[in-house]
Amino acid sequence: MAFYDVTVLPVPTDRKAAHEDHSTRVAALFREHGATAVTDAWGAEVPDGTLTDFKRAVALQDGETVAVGWITWPDRATRDAGWEALMADPRMADMQPAFDGKRMIYAGFEGIAGG
């Protein structure tokens, strides 16, 4: 069953190009370490919610945009091994994200029907 790593994060709007560059470079490493797909998306229509929303979830500040991403793995075992290899990969030392990692939300999800 597929496994997904999902992130929601605040990115300074003026750092969009840097975020895209980082996403492109790290996606290649994820694929090299077993991911079948890596998707990153830039908030274009992120409405305010009544109780919760993406903006509040990441404590969005003025001049920031919500970005989301997900990594598709064939299964959890491949994901766990892939992350271990990725964290040991010396190329990761050069990967400086363009966002505040303290406000990033991340989680792993097991695929269900339809996925």
Beta strands, then each sheet from edge to edge (+ up, - down):
strand 1: 3-12
strand 2: 37-42
strand 3: 64-73
strand 4: 105-110
sheet 1: 2+ 3- 1+ 4-
end
